[in-house]
Amino acid sequence: MRHGKKDNHLGRTHSHREAMLSNMASSLILKKRIETTLAKAKELRKFVEPLLTKAKDDTHQNRRIVFQTLTSKETIKELFGPVADKIATRPGGYTRIIKLGNRAGDNAETCLIELVDFNETLLAAAQEQAATRTRRSRRGGGTRQAAETSAPVAEVPYAEVVTEETPTAEVEAATEEAPVAEATTEETPAADTPTAEDSTDEPKQA
């Protein structure tokens, strides 16, 4: 029984499985990406990532251990050369699995497994996103600081304009009401004149 055993045998014997994973690891190191089934890619990731970790420390013993597994001089040269330089600062997670859908013949799940540091397209996209995020944060901070500094300056002239308009409104109201009051005072003596004439006519009749 397979209680607690998480390794996928892939329907092969132990020797066949080890030889297949060794060939797939060599192809991945040399070509940087290969297309295979999802089950094989998951097992290949567990098989090749410890070898990539050993390649970061270029010693004679590590070369012997990796060569015992991969058995290819060209692969060892590529692994301890350009690949080791690329993954030198990465603490882990050297591979990426991208699902491609089901295969037409047997409907098996296919995927693309690749080395993360050798995909120039995704690396450029990640750098652009990081650059745009920093620019947005700087612009946002600048507008906030400008708004904070300009807010008190904008309020002071507005208050001064209101204080200047208030006396002008009172003066206009007073000037509009003043002529009405003068007209009433001018009409009152005109109304008193007939009374004076009546008073002068009475003695003449007498």
C-alpha positions as CSV (number, residue, x, y, z in Angstrom):
1,M,0.0,0.0,0.0
2,R,1.0,3.6,-0.6
3,H,0.1,5.1,2.7
4,G,1.7,8.6,3.2
5,K,3.7,8.3,-0.1
6,K,3.3,11.5,-2.2
7,D,5.6,10.6,-5.1
8,N,3.9,9.9,-8.4
9,H,5.4,6.8,-10.0
10,L,4.0,7.9,-13.4
11,G,3.3,4.3,-14.3
12,R,7.0,3.4,-14.6
13,T,9.6,1.4,-12.7
14,H,12.1,3.1,-10.5
15,S,14.9,3.0,-13.0
16,H,12.7,4.1,-15.9
17,R,11.3,7.0,-13.9
18,E,14.8,8.2,-12.7
19,A,16.2,8.1,-16.3
20,M,13.2,9.9,-17.7
21,L,13.4,12.7,-15.0
22,S,17.2,13.0,-15.6
23,N,16.7,13.5,-19.4
24,M,13.9,16.0,-18.8
25,A,16.0,17.9,-16.3
26,S,18.9,18.1,-18.8
27,S,16.5,19.4,-21.5
28,L,15.1,22.0,-19.1
29,I,18.6,23.3,-18.2
30,L,19.7,23.4,-21.8
31,K,16.6,24.8,-23.4
32,K,15.2,26.7,-20.4
33,R,11.6,25.6,-21.1
34,I,10.0,22.4,-22.1
35,E,6.4,21.3,-22.8
36,T,5.1,18.1,-21.0
37,T,2.2,16.8,-19.0
38,L,1.2,18.4,-15.8
39,A,2.0,15.2,-13.7
40,K,5.5,14.9,-15.1
41,A,6.1,18.7,-14.6
42,K,5.3,18.5,-11.0
43,E,7.6,15.6,-10.4
44,L,10.3,17.2,-12.5
45,R,10.1,20.4,-10.3
46,K,10.8,18.3,-7.2
47,F,13.6,16.5,-9.0
48,V,15.5,19.5,-10.6
49,E,15.2,22.3,-8.0
50,P,17.6,20.6,-5.5
51,L,20.1,20.3,-8.3
52,L,19.8,24.0,-9.1
53,T,20.4,24.8,-5.4
54,K,23.6,22.8,-5.4
55,A,24.7,24.6,-8.6
56,K,24.7,27.9,-6.7
57,D,27.8,26.7,-4.7
58,D,30.3,25.8,-7.3
59,T,32.5,23.2,-5.6
60,H,34.1,20.0,-6.8
61,Q,31.8,17.9,-4.6
62,N,28.6,19.5,-5.8
63,R,29.7,19.0,-9.4
64,R,30.2,15.3,-8.8
65,I,26.8,14.9,-7.1
66,V,25.0,16.7,-9.9
67,F,26.9,14.8,-12.6
68,Q,26.0,11.5,-11.0
69,T,22.3,12.5,-11.5
70,L,22.4,14.2,-14.9
71,T,25.3,12.3,-16.6
72,S,25.9,15.1,-19.2
73,K,28.9,17.3,-19.4
74,E,27.2,19.9,-21.5
75,T,24.4,20.1,-18.9
76,I,26.9,20.5,-16.1
77,K,28.7,23.3,-17.9
78,E,25.5,25.1,-18.6
79,L,24.2,24.6,-15.1
80,F,27.2,25.8,-13.2
81,G,27.8,28.6,-15.7
82,P,24.9,30.9,-17.0
83,V,22.2,29.2,-15.0
84,A,24.0,29.5,-11.7
85,D,24.7,33.2,-12.3
86,K,21.1,33.9,-13.0
87,I,19.7,32.2,-9.9
88,A,22.4,33.3,-7.6
89,T,20.2,35.8,-5.7
90,R,17.0,33.8,-5.8
91,P,16.3,31.8,-2.5
92,G,14.1,29.2,-4.2
93,G,11.3,28.6,-6.7
94,Y,13.5,28.4,-9.8
95,T,10.8,26.9,-12.0
96,R,7.4,28.0,-13.2
97,I,4.5,25.8,-14.5
98,I,2.0,27.3,-17.0
99,K,-1.0,25.2,-17.9
100,L,-1.8,24.9,-21.6
101,G,-5.0,22.8,-21.5
102,N,-5.8,19.2,-22.4
103,R,-4.0,17.2,-25.2
104,A,-6.1,16.2,-28.2
105,G,-5.1,12.5,-28.3
106,D,-5.5,11.2,-24.7
107,N,-7.0,14.4,-23.1
108,A,-4.0,14.7,-20.7
109,E,-3.3,18.0,-19.0
110,T,-0.4,19.6,-20.7
111,C,1.8,22.5,-19.4
112,L,4.9,24.5,-20.0
113,I,7.7,24.3,-17.3
114,E,10.4,26.9,-17.5
115,L,13.2,28.5,-15.5
116,V,11.8,31.7,-14.0
117,D,14.9,33.9,-14.5
118,F,15.1,33.2,-18.3
119,N,11.7,34.4,-19.3
120,E,12.6,38.0,-20.4
121,T,9.0,38.9,-21.3
122,L,7.6,38.3,-17.8
123,L,10.6,39.9,-16.2
124,A,10.1,43.1,-18.2
125,A,6.4,43.2,-17.4
126,A,7.2,42.8,-13.7
127,Q,9.7,45.7,-13.8
128,E,7.2,47.9,-15.6
129,Q,4.5,47.2,-13.0
130,A,7.0,47.9,-10.2
131,A,8.0,51.2,-11.9
132,T,4.4,52.3,-12.4
133,R,3.5,51.6,-8.8
134,T,6.4,53.7,-7.5
135,R,5.5,56.6,-9.8
136,R,1.8,56.5,-8.8
137,S,2.8,56.5,-5.1
138,R,5.1,59.5,-5.6
139,R,2.4,61.4,-7.6
140,G,-0.2,60.6,-5.1
141,G,2.0,61.9,-2.2
142,G,2.9,65.0,-4.1
143,T,-0.7,65.9,-4.8
144,R,-1.6,65.3,-1.2
145,Q,1.2,67.5,0.0
146,A,0.2,70.2,-2.5
147,A,-3.4,70.1,-1.4
148,E,-2.4,70.3,2.2
149,T,-0.1,73.3,1.6
150,S,-2.5,75.2,-0.7
151,A,-5.7,74.7,1.4
152,P,-4.9,77.4,4.1
153,V,-3.7,79.8,1.4
154,A,-6.9,79.5,-0.6
155,E,-9.1,80.1,2.5
156,V,-7.6,83.4,3.5
157,P,-8.3,85.4,0.4
158,Y,-11.8,84.0,0.3
159,A,-12.5,85.2,3.8
160,E,-11.1,88.7,2.9
161,V,-13.4,89.0,-0.1
162,V,-16.4,88.2,2.0
163,T,-15.5,90.9,4.5
164,E,-15.0,93.5,1.7
165,E,-18.4,92.7,0.1
166,T,-20.4,93.1,3.3
167,P,-19.9,97.0,3.7
168,T,-20.6,97.5,0.0
169,A,-23.9,95.7,0.3
170,E,-24.9,97.9,3.2
171,V,-23.9,101.1,1.4
172,E,-25.9,100.1,-1.7
173,A,-29.0,99.3,0.5
174,A,-28.6,102.7,2.3
175,T,-28.3,104.7,-1.0
176,E,-31.3,103.0,-2.5
177,E,-33.5,103.8,0.6
178,A,-32.2,107.4,0.9
179,P,-33.8,109.0,-2.2
180,V,-37.2,107.6,-1.2
181,A,-37.0,109.4,2.1
182,E,-36.1,112.7,0.5
183,A,-39.0,112.5,-2.0
184,T,-41.4,112.2,0.9
185,T,-40.0,115.3,2.5
186,E,-40.3,117.3,-0.7
187,E,-43.9,116.4,-1.2
188,T,-45.0,117.5,2.2
189,P,-44.5,121.2,1.6
190,A,-46.4,121.0,-1.6
191,A,-49.3,119.7,0.2
192,D,-49.1,122.6,2.8
193,T,-49.3,125.4,0.1
194,P,-53.0,125.2,-0.6
195,T,-53.7,125.7,3.1
196,A,-51.7,128.9,3.0
197,E,-53.6,130.2,0.0
198,D,-56.9,129.4,1.6
199,S,-55.9,131.3,4.7
200,T,-55.0,134.4,2.5
201,D,-58.3,134.2,0.6
202,E,-60.5,134.3,3.7
203,P,-59.6,137.9,4.7
204,K,-60.3,139.2,1.2
205,Q,-63.9,138.0,1.3
206,A,-64.4,139.5,4.6
